[in-house]
Amino acid sequence: MGGLKVTLVRSGVGRPKDQRAALLGLGLKKMRQTSHLKDTPAIRGMINKVNFLLSVEEVAEEPTLRRRRRPKASQSEE
């Protein structure tokens, strides 16, 4: 199973709420932002919903998952 390289080429401003939600689900917030995703039926469905706003390329390797760092808890010294 390969991966997909998805780039936002047209803006989601003024689009219906469900299309903007699909863009966020793909991890795209800004113009020309690229996201590397696994090729799954759920991802393909989101891409099909907003395909006129995207550029999609198939890549051979699967994307590596990056973990988000948790913000450090502020510790007050008393």
C-alpha positions, 0 to 999 in steps of 0.5 A: 500500500502506498501513500498520497501527496495532497496539495491545496491549490485553490482556497477553501474560503466561501466553500460549504462547511462540509468541504472545509471540514474535508480540507481540515480532515486532510490536514490542509489549512493554507494555500500550497500546503502539502500533506502526506497521507496513507492511501485509505478509502476514507482519505480517498473519499475526502479527496473526492469531495474537494478534488477541484481544490487539490493536486494529488500525487501517488507516492511509492512509500507510506508516510511516517506518522509524526506525533504531536508534542504535548505542550509542557505544563507550566510549573510555578515554583513556590 
